[in-house]
Amino acid sequence: MTIDDEEAAGAVTLMDTLPDRHRTVLRLRLAHGLPAVEVARILGTNVEAVLLLQHAALNLLRRHLAAGVVVDGDSPADGRY
């Protein structure tokens, strides 16, 4: 399975809808593959906070996808986000 440029652009746009801290946690955990303990050290927090932020970020992404917040890298027609 591969991701084309359009899908990648949509994913980046979707990530940009997240609050900064949520986005940072996901990038460090998923894109860079860092363990929660290392992310906690980088952010100056604890592992539990990192895991909660990660969980919240993924839930926000799921809700945005379900609501059609980002489609093909564009903002929704109703002007939200």
C-alpha positions as CSV (number, residue, x, y, z in Angstrom):
1,M,0.0,0.0,0.0
2,T,1.4,3.4,-0.9
3,I,0.3,7.0,-0.2
4,D,0.1,9.3,-3.2
5,D,0.9,13.0,-3.1
6,E,-2.7,14.0,-2.7
7,E,-3.3,11.7,0.3
8,A,0.0,12.9,1.9
9,A,-1.1,16.6,1.4
10,G,-4.5,15.8,3.1
11,A,-2.7,14.1,6.0
12,V,-0.5,17.1,6.5
13,T,-3.4,19.4,6.4
14,L,-5.3,17.2,8.8
15,M,-2.4,17.2,11.2
16,D,-2.3,21.0,11.0
17,T,-5.8,21.1,12.5
18,L,-4.5,19.8,15.8
19,P,-3.3,22.0,18.7
20,D,0.5,22.4,18.7
21,R,1.2,20.1,21.6
22,H,-1.0,17.3,20.2
23,R,0.7,17.6,16.8
24,T,4.2,17.6,18.4
25,V,3.4,14.4,20.3
26,L,2.1,12.6,17.3
27,R,5.1,13.6,15.1
28,L,7.6,12.6,17.7
29,R,5.8,9.3,18.5
30,L,4.7,8.3,15.0
31,A,6.9,10.0,12.5
32,H,10.1,9.8,14.5
33,G,9.3,6.6,16.3
34,L,10.3,7.8,19.7
35,P,9.2,6.0,22.9
36,A,6.8,7.9,25.2
37,V,9.5,8.2,27.8
38,E,11.8,10.1,25.3
39,V,8.9,12.3,24.2
40,A,8.2,13.1,27.8
41,R,11.8,14.1,28.4
42,I,11.9,16.3,25.3
43,L,8.6,18.1,26.3
44,G,9.5,18.3,30.0
45,T,6.5,16.3,31.1
46,N,5.7,12.8,32.2
47,V,4.9,9.6,30.2
48,E,1.2,9.6,31.3
49,A,0.8,13.2,29.9
50,V,2.4,12.1,26.6
51,L,0.1,9.1,26.3
52,L,-3.0,11.2,27.1
53,L,-2.0,13.8,24.5
54,Q,-1.4,11.1,22.0
55,H,-4.8,9.5,22.7
56,A,-6.6,12.8,22.5
57,A,-4.8,13.8,19.3
58,L,-5.8,10.5,17.6
59,N,-9.4,11.0,18.8
60,L,-9.4,14.5,17.3
61,L,-8.1,13.2,14.0
62,R,-10.8,10.5,14.0
63,R,-13.5,13.1,14.7
64,H,-12.2,15.4,12.0
65,L,-12.1,12.6,9.4
66,A,-15.6,11.5,10.4
67,A,-16.9,15.1,10.1
68,G,-15.1,15.6,6.7
69,V,-13.0,18.4,8.1
70,V,-10.3,17.8,5.5
71,V,-11.0,16.3,2.1
72,D,-8.3,16.1,-0.5
73,G,-6.2,18.7,1.4
74,D,-8.9,21.3,1.3
75,S,-10.8,23.0,4.1
76,P,-14.5,22.1,4.5
77,A,-17.1,24.2,2.6
78,D,-18.7,25.4,5.8
79,G,-15.6,27.4,6.8
80,R,-14.8,25.5,10.0
81,Y,-11.1,25.2,10.8
